[in-house]
Amino acid sequence: MTALQDHPLRYELANELHARPFPSIATSATAVFVALRPKKDAAGRNRAADLAHLCALLDRYGAAHPAPHATHYSGQIGRHTLKWESHTEFVTYTAFFTGVSDRAFDAADFNIFPDDWLAASGMERVTSALVRVGPSPVVATIKEAVAEWFVPESVAVSYVLDGAAVIAGDFHIDPAGHMRFAVFVNEGTGPQRTGRIVQRLCEIETYKTLSMLGFARVRSLSGPLAKFDAQLSGLMEDMTLSETPAEATLDALLSVSAELEALSATSSFRFGATEAYEALVHERISVLRESRFEGRQTFGEFMMRRYDPAMRTVAATRARLSKMADRAMRAGELLRTRVEVERSAQNSALLESMNKRADLQLRLQQTVEGLSVVAISYYAVNLVTYAAYPFAKALAGVDKGMLSALVTLPVVGLVWMAVRRIRNRFH
């Protein structure tokens, strides 16, 4: 059989589906997670710098480097297993090690990521979390641990993956600057499933935090949007009352429209990213298949009460900005039409004035033409009289006055015909 030629990206694209396997985590383990993001132009950052920063950490532990241009890495550093991923506008580091500290959520566990190494990244922390994984004791013990480790007012606790584990978290930042999550693994739950649960928790926290950047953007837009809304209302009122010249109103309206378009352009990426991250948060919670634990709120219910209103605010502001820009554009079109109508009326009046001036000029021309015939005829009669008088007196005895009378009408007629012929030739 003739060998088929593969697409040059066939293997690369197929392998991409298997490039980020879930970690395998023991029943008793600790996960340390951090997400870093550049302060400016996160989506357009230098990805090579991300890889170089990872290699700097690997060099501290004598670990092998990933392949050039890699966007993900998994390997052993000391007693930890490190998982690194590069995303559109952030990078994540997750370190796992077997066993748990004597003190729950000990800040010393985060020392796997040295302070000087973190500072050298040139990035800022989006979020960080400590995840404590342990065997599932009796319900009373879980309730006691949850009450001790988390804020009761906002803690969310639920069974996940058909009772494979119990997860808990309050989405509060602890004194050390980290989020806290606990996973109580039931007997019979394998390390792969435990790893999926831990990774989902880290993803939920990351995407939740990144989507809240859109909410922060919305807060910063509230003042400018209120100002533009008032300006648009005032300009629309001016259009209705016709108290301000249309061209002046149009200039102001175009200025507002340009500012709205600029605001929409600078916010479009953040709004789009927020929408995507929100969808990922709900998707990650959905795949956990939560069920209620002892009447406590689930992670989904926590998001519904605390998170979803913020996302609805972002969506509403995005729609408001879009509608405001459309309203300014429609008002501009109406006002532009009004200006064109006014200019058409002015042009019509100007043309009418020009027609009147042309008619007056024609009349003056006709008057001047008549005077020109008289003047030319006067000189022509004199010339003919002077030229013909000697012959007329010798031959017919006609005096000068009679000769002038005889030649006046023919000369005037000839002059009139000549002037008329010249005028017709020009026309």
C-alpha positions in Angstrom: 0.0 0.0 0.0 1.3 3.5 -0.9 2.4 5.3 2.3 0.3 8.3 3.2 2.0 11.6 3.9 1.2 12.9 7.4 0.4 16.5 8.1 3.5 18.1 9.6 1.6 18.9 12.9 -0.3 15.6 13.2 1.9 14.1 16.0 2.4 17.4 17.8 -1.4 18.0 17.9 -2.2 14.5 19.0 0.4 14.6 21.7 -0.9 17.9 23.0 -4.1 16.1 24.2 -1.9 14.1 26.5 0.6 16.8 27.5 -0.9 17.7 30.8 -1.7 14.5 32.8 -3.2 14.8 36.2 -0.8 14.4 39.1 -0.8 11.2 41.1 -1.2 12.1 44.8 -1.0 9.8 47.8 -3.8 9.7 50.4 -1.7 11.7 52.8 0.0 14.6 51.0 0.5 18.3 50.7 0.2 20.5 47.6 1.7 23.9 47.3 0.4 26.1 44.5 1.2 29.5 43.1 0.0 31.4 40.0 2.2 34.3 38.7 1.3 37.0 36.1 3.3 39.9 34.6 2.2 43.3 35.8 1.8 44.6 32.2 1.0 43.0 28.9 0.5 39.6 30.4 -0.8 38.0 27.1 2.1 39.4 25.1 4.8 38.6 27.6 8.1 36.9 26.7 7.5 33.2 27.1 11.2 32.5 27.0 11.5 34.4 30.3 8.9 32.0 31.8 11.0 29.0 30.8 14.2 30.6 32.0 12.6 31.3 35.4 11.5 27.6 35.7 15.0 26.5 34.8 16.5 28.7 37.5 14.3 26.8 40.0 15.3 23.4 38.6 19.0 24.3 38.7 18.6 24.9 42.5 17.6 21.2 42.9 19.8 19.8 40.1 16.8 18.7 38.0 16.8 18.3 34.3 15.5 21.2 32.1 12.4 20.9 29.9 12.5 20.9 26.1 13.0 24.3 24.4 9.8 26.2 23.9 8.0 23.9 26.3 4.7 25.1 27.8 4.4 22.5 30.5 6.7 20.4 32.7 6.5 17.7 35.3 9.4 16.3 37.2 11.0 15.6 40.6 12.8 18.4 42.6 14.1 17.0 45.8 11.3 15.3 47.7 8.7 17.3 45.7 7.0 16.6 42.4 6.8 19.8 40.4 4.2 20.6 37.8 4.6 23.7 35.7 2.2 25.2 33.1 2.4 28.3 30.9 -1.0 29.8 30.1 -2.2 32.7 28.0 -1.5 35.4 30.7 -0.1 33.5 33.7 2.1 30.6 34.7 1.4 28.1 37.5 3.7 26.1 39.8 2.4 23.2 41.8 4.6 21.2 44.1 3.4 17.9 45.8 5.1 15.9 48.5 3.9 12.9 50.5 2.9 13.5 54.1 1.5 16.5 55.9 2.9 19.0 58.4 2.2 18.7 62.1 0.6 22.1 61.9 -2.2 22.3 59.4 -1.4 24.6 56.5 2.1 25.4 57.7 3.5 28.4 55.9 6.9 26.7 55.9 5.6 24.3 53.3 5.7 27.2 50.8 9.5 27.4 51.1 9.8 25.0 48.2 9.5 28.3 46.2 12.4 30.5 47.6 11.6 34.2 48.2 14.5 35.4 46.1 13.6 33.2 43.2 10.0 34.5 43.3 11.2 38.1 43.4 13.5 37.4 40.4 10.5 36.5 38.2 9.4 40.1 37.8 5.8 38.9 38.1 3.1 39.4 40.7 1.2 36.7 42.5 -2.3 36.1 41.2 -3.0 33.5 43.9 -1.4 30.9 46.0 -2.8 28.0 47.9 -1.9 25.2 50.4 -3.9 22.0 49.9 -3.9 19.5 52.7 -4.8 15.9 51.6 -5.5 13.3 54.2 -7.6 10.2 54.8 -11.3 10.6 55.5 -12.0 10.1 59.2 -15.5 10.0 60.6 -17.9 12.8 59.8 -17.5 14.3 63.3 -13.7 14.6 62.9 -14.2 16.3 59.5 -16.6 18.8 61.0 -14.2 19.5 63.9 -11.3 20.0 61.4 -13.3 22.3 59.2 -14.4 24.4 62.2 -10.8 24.8 63.3 -9.2 25.5 59.9 -11.8 27.7 58.1 -14.0 30.7 58.6 -17.4 29.3 59.5 -19.4 32.0 57.8 -18.0 31.3 54.3 -16.7 27.8 54.4 -17.9 25.4 51.7 -17.8 21.6 52.2 -19.1 18.9 49.9 -18.7 15.3 48.8 -17.2 15.1 45.3 -16.9 12.4 42.6 -19.7 10.3 43.9 -18.4 10.3 47.5 -14.7 9.7 46.6 -13.7 12.5 48.9 -14.8 15.5 50.9 -13.4 18.9 50.0 -13.5 22.1 52.1 -12.4 25.7 51.6 -13.4 29.2 52.6 -11.7 31.3 49.9 -10.1 33.5 52.5 -6.4 34.5 52.4 -4.7 33.3 55.6 -2.1 35.3 57.5 0.7 33.9 55.4 -1.0 35.1 52.2 -2.3 31.7 50.9 -5.7 30.1 50.3 -6.5 27.0 52.2 -8.2 23.8 50.9 -8.6 20.5 52.5 -9.3 17.1 50.8 -10.4 14.2 52.9 -10.0 11.1 50.8 -12.2 8.1 51.3 -10.8 4.6 51.4 -10.6 3.1 47.9 -10.0 6.4 46.1 -6.9 6.0 43.9 -4.0 8.5 43.7 -5.0 9.6 40.1 -8.5 10.5 41.3 -7.0 12.4 44.3 -4.7 14.2 41.9 -7.7 15.3 39.8 -9.5 16.6 42.8 -6.5 18.7 43.9 -5.8 20.0 40.5 -9.5 21.0 40.0 -9.3 22.9 43.3 -6.2 24.8 42.2 -7.9 25.6 38.8 -11.1 26.8 40.4 -9.1 29.2 42.7 -6.9 30.4 39.8 -9.7 31.0 37.3 -11.9 32.6 40.0 -9.2 35.1 40.9 -8.4 35.9 37.2 -12.1 36.4 36.4 -12.4 38.8 39.3 -9.8 41.0 37.6 -12.7 41.8 35.2 -14.8 42.9 38.2 -12.0 45.2 39.3 -11.9 46.6 35.8 -15.6 47.3 36.0 -15.2 49.2 39.2 -12.7 51.5 37.5 -15.1 52.1 34.6 -18.1 53.1 36.7 -17.0 56.8 36.9 -16.1 57.3 33.2 -19.3 55.5 32.1 -21.5 57.7 34.3 -19.7 60.7 32.8 -20.2 59.5 29.2 -23.8 58.6 29.9 -24.5 62.2 31.2 -22.7 63.7 28.2 -24.7 61.6 25.7 -28.0 62.5 27.4 -27.1 66.2 27.2 -26.1 66.0 23.6 -29.3 64.1 22.7 -31.3 66.9 24.4 -29.4 69.5 22.4 -30.3 67.6 19.2 -33.9 67.5 20.2 -34.2 71.2 21.2 -31.9 72.5 18.5 -30.4 75.0 20.8 -26.8 74.3 19.8 -25.6 74.4 16.2 -25.7 70.9 14.7 -22.0 71.0 13.7 -20.9 71.9 17.3 -23.0 69.1 18.7 -21.7 66.7 16.1 -18.1 67.5 17.1 -18.8 66.9 20.8 -20.7 63.7 19.9 -17.8 62.3 17.8 -15.4 63.1 20.7 -17.5 61.1 23.1 -17.9 58.3 20.6 -14.2 58.1 20.1 -13.5 57.9 23.8 -16.1 55.2 24.2 -14.5 53.2 21.4 -11.1 53.6 22.9 -12.5 52.4 26.3 -14.2 49.5 24.7 -10.9 48.5 22.9 -8.8 48.6 26.0 -11.4 46.6 28.0 -12.3 44.0 25.4 -9.5 41.6 26.2 -10.3 41.7 30.0 -14.0 41.3 29.4 -13.4 38.3 27.0 -11.0 36.7 29.4 -13.4 37.1 32.3 -16.1 35.4 30.4 -13.8 32.5 29.5 -12.5 32.2 33.1 -16.0 32.3 34.5 -17.0 29.4 32.2 -14.0 27.4 33.3 -14.8 28.0 37.0 -18.3 26.6 36.6 -17.0 23.8 34.4 -14.4 22.7 37.0 -17.0 22.7 39.7 -19.5 20.8 37.6 -17.0 17.9 36.9 -16.5 17.5 40.6 -20.1 16.3 40.9 -20.7 17.8 44.3 -23.3 16.6 46.8 -24.1 18.2 50.1 -22.1 17.4 53.3 -24.0 17.7 56.6 -26.2 20.5 55.3 -23.2 22.8 54.5 -23.1 24.9 51.3 -21.3 23.4 48.4 -18.6 25.1 46.3 -21.3 25.6 43.6 -23.6 27.3 46.1 -20.7 29.5 47.3 -20.0 30.7 43.8 -23.7 31.3 43.2 -24.0 33.6 46.2 -20.6 35.3 46.2 -19.1 35.0 42.8 -21.9 35.0 40.2 -23.2 38.5 41.2 -19.8 39.9 40.4 -19.7 38.1 37.1 -23.2 39.4 36.2 -22.0 42.9 37.0 -19.1 42.4 34.6 -21.5 41.2 31.9 -23.9 44.0 32.5 -21.1 46.6 32.3 -19.8 45.1 29.2 -23.3 45.3 27.6 -23.7 48.8 28.9 -20.5 49.9 27.3 -21.4 48.3 24.0 -24.9 49.8 24.0 -23.5 53.2 24.9 -21.1 53.1 22.0 -23.9 52.0 19.7 -26.1 54.8 21.0 -23.4 57.3 20.4 -22.9 55.9 16.9 -26.6 56.1 16.0 -26.9 59.6 17.4 -23.8 60.6 15.3 -25.5 59.2 12.2 -28.7 61.1 12.9 -26.8 64.3 13.6 -24.7 63.8 10.5 -27.9 63.4 8.5 -29.2 66.6 10.0 -26.0 68.5 9.2 -26.2 67.2 5.6 -29.8 68.3 5.2 -28.9 71.7 6.5 -26.0 72.0 4.2 -28.2 70.9 1.3 -30.6 73.7 2.2 -27.7 76.1 2.3 -26.5 74.9 -1.1 -30.0 75.2 -2.6 -30.2 78.8 -1.3 -26.7 79.5 -2.7 -27.7 78.1 -6.1 -30.9 80.2 -6.1 -28.8 83.2 -5.3 -26.4 82.4 -8.1 -29.3 82.0 -10.5 -30.6 85.4 -9.6 -27.1 86.9 -10.0 -26.7 85.2 -13.4 -30.1 86.6 -14.5 -29.1 90.1 -13.4 -25.8 89.7 -15.1 -27.6 88.7 -18.3 -29.9 91.7 -18.1 -26.9 94.0 -17.6 -25.2 92.3 -20.5 -28.2 92.9 -22.7 -28.3 96.6 -21.6 -24.6 97.0 -22.2 -25.0 95.3 -25.5 -27.7 97.8 -26.6 -25.5 100.7 -25.5 -22.6 99.2 -27.3 -24.7 99.1 -30.5 -25.5 102.7 -30.2 -22.0 103.8 -29.4 -20.5 101.7 -32.3 -23.2 102.9 -34.6 -22.5 106.5 -33.7 -18.8 106.2 -34.7 -19.6 104.1 -37.7 -22.1 106.7 -39.1 -19.5 109.4 -38.7 -16.9 107.4 -40.5 -19.2 106.5 -43.3 -20.4 110.1 -43.6 -16.8 111.4 -43.7 -15.9 108.8 -46.3 -19.0 109.2 -48.6 -19.6 112.9 -48.3 -17.2 114.1 -51.1 -18.7 111.6 -53.5 -22.3 112.2 -52.5 -21.9 116.0 -52.9 -20.2 115.8 -56.3 -22.6 113.2 -57.7 -25.9 114.0 -56.1 -25.5 117.3 -54.4 -26.5 115.8 -51.1 -25.4 117.8 -48.1 -23.7 116.3 -45.0 -26.8 116.3 -42.8 -28.9 114.5 -45.4 -26.1 111.9 -46.0 -25.9 111.2 -42.2 -29.6 110.6 -42.1 -29.5 108.3 -45.1 -26.7 106.1 -43.7 -27.7 105.9 -40.0 -30.3 103.1 -40.3 -28.3 100.8 -42.5 -25.2 101.3 -40.3 -27.1 100.7 -37.1 -28.7 97.5 -38.6 -25.3 96.2 -39.7 -23.7 96.9 -36.3 -26.6 95.2 -34.5 -26.3 92.2 -36.7 -22.5 92.0 -36.2 -22.8 92.3 -32.4 -25.5 89.6 -32.3 -23.5 87.3 -34.5 -20.5 87.7 -32.2 -22.6 87.0 -29.1 -24.2 83.9 -30.6 -20.7 82.6 -31.5 -19.6 82.8 -27.9 -22.8 81.2 -26.6 
